Amino acid sequence: MRNLLITFLLLLCFTAYSQEAKDTQVIVRTQAKDAKFIGTSMGGSLIIIRDAQTHEVLAKGLTEGGTGNTGIIMNTPRERYMDITEGAARFETTLRLTKPVLVDIEAIGSVNHESSVVSQTQVWLIPGKHMDDQGIILEIPGFVVDGLYPQAHQGFSIEKDIEIELKANIVMMCGCTISSGGTWDSDPMEVEAAIYVNGTYWKTISMSNPTDNTFTAPLKLEKTGSHEVIITAYHPDSKNTGVDQLYFRVSN
């Protein structure tokens, strides 16, 4: 009888211990592919942590902070477990967990731009076992491409406007500068504008990089109608891509 009582008490203690909620710190960062971290300067990345089984949102918020140390991230040979997150933006939360939980972690970055990309992963969170220090790093591929000119539905006349200049702003997902010969070199990039008139493909022209982040191309107005310009950016080494569209009208 005494042994049964001891066994019962031990089981009771184990059950109480196993149900005790423990603080579990989780840090999530987003790193632009072939570049630095996405932080406050780009509006941050939206991080959503969900229970993978129930889909309940356990935490969400924006990454905040800087883009990190360029020298460490881009120019230093990487060793195993090397910390590359000095000064890098992050989203941090503390979850109260009573048992291990498999979570979906979704990152949308850069969240305030049409060129935003979703990156996802899954990870087991264990009560009291912190995902701290560098934390969980999700890679965000691509470029942020913003068509600047012509403006939406702007009107031109073939008689008055013989030629216009297409213009786009292109940066890394972290906001890092793209320039000829720079750390993020525009020289290998292939930036093109595919032009459609009244829904029919007309031609594709290359865009050059006269100043930091700015890509331009002259376009002679030869056709009337609604023009759609699809601007694409492609890097043959990193395989980063980005797209934006411009719309304008041309009349006689």
URFENLIN-V114521 format. One record per run of one state. SS is the DSSP state (hx for helix, st for strand, lp for the rest). FROM is the first residue (numbers start at 1). LEN is the number of residues. If there is no record, write none. Layout:
SS|FROM|LEN / SS|FROM|LEN
This chain:
lp|1|1 / hx|2|17 / lp|19|3 / st|22|11 / lp|33|4 / st|37|1 / lp|38|2 / hx|40|3 / lp|43|3 / st|46|6 / lp|52|5 / st|57|6 / lp|63|1 / st|64|4 / lp|68|2 / hx|70|6 / lp|76|12 / st|88|10 / lp|98|3 / st|101|9 / lp|110|7 / st|117|9 / lp|126|5 / st|131|10 / lp|141|2 / st|143|7 / lp|150|4 / st|154|4 / lp|158|5 / st|163|10 / lp|173|5 / st|178|2 / lp|180|4 / st|184|2 / lp|186|3 / st|189|9 / lp|198|2 / st|200|7 / lp|207|1 / st|208|4 / lp|212|2 / st|214|7 / lp|221|4 / st|225|11 / lp|236|5 / st|241|11 / lp|252|1
